[in-house]
Amino acid sequence: MSVGFPGRQDRGSLQEALRQWRLIEKRLEKRLEKRLEKGPGKKDTGKADRAAWFRAKLEIARVHVRLGNKQRAAKMIELISILHPDLGWPEMKRWFEKVLAE
C-alpha cells in the first residue's frame, strides 16, 4: 500500500494526502453512525465501511510518520487500540504495528 500521490512524497503532497484521508475518515464515521442509529437487527452491518475506516486510520498514521510526526501516529494507534483492541482484524493489526516500527 502506498500513501500520498504516486511518485510524490514532498511535504505538500503528504499534507494534501493527510487532508484527503481525514475527509474520507469523517465521511465513513458519519455513515457508520447512521448504521448504528438503525439499531440492532438490521441486515446492513456496515462491514465494508468499517474496513474502509480502519484503512483510512492506517493511512493517516502512515502520513504522520512520513511527515516526521511518529509520536502523533503512535498516539493515534494507541487510542484506536483502546476502543478496538483487535485493530480491525489480524492483517490490519500487523499493518498498524508495521507503521509503529517505521
N, C-alpha and C positions, 0 to 999 in steps of 0.2 A: 504494500500500500504506500502511496506517496501522498504528500501534503503540499498545499500551495498550488502553484500553477506549474505544469510540466516545464522543466528546464529553467525555472525561475525560483531562486532561493534568496533573492535580495530582501532586505528588511521590509521594504514597501510591499512587495508581493506577499511576504509572510503575514504582515499586518492585515492585508486585504483578505487573505485566506482565513485568518482568525475571525475577522468580521463576518465573513460568509458562513463559516461553521457555527458561529454563535446564532446567526439568524435561523439556520436550519434547526439548531438545538431548540430555540424558543418556539418555532412552529410545531415541532414534534411534541414538546411539552404541552402545548395547547390541545393538540389532537388527543394525547393520552389523557389529559384531564377531562375532556369531553367524554371519552370512553368510560372513565371512572364514574362520571355523573349518571351514566345509563344504568348503573347498578349491576348487581350480580345476575347471572342467568342469561345474559346476552351472549349470542354466538360470536360476536365480533370481539376478539380478545386483544387486538392491537399488537400482536406478536411482531409483525414487521416493523411497526413504528417503534416498539421497544428496542428492537435490534438496531434500528437506524439511530435512535437516541444514544445508545452506547457507542456506536461508531462515531457520532458527532463529538461526544465527550472525549473519545480516544484521540481524534484528530485535533481537537482544541489543545489537549495535553501535549501532543507532538509539536504543534506550532509553538507553544510556550517554550518547550525545550530548545527548539531551533532559534528562538529569539533570545535565548540566554536566561529564560525565566524558569529554570528547572525546579526551584523551590515552589513556585506557583503551581506548576504541573503536579508536583508531588502532593501538595496540599489538596488540590482538586481531586486527585485519585484517592487520597485518604478519605475525603468526605464522601465520595461515591461509595467507597468500600464499607463505610459505616451503614449506609442505607441499603446497599446491595452487596453483601459480603462475597457473593459469587462473581461479582463484577460482570454480570450478564450470563456468561457460560464459560466453560473451561478455556476455549481458544481465545476468547476476548480477554479473559483474565491474564493469559500469557502475554497478549499484546500490551496490556497495561503495564505488566511487570517489565516488559522489554523497554518501554518508554522510560521507566524509572531507572533502568540500568544504563541508559544512554549517557 
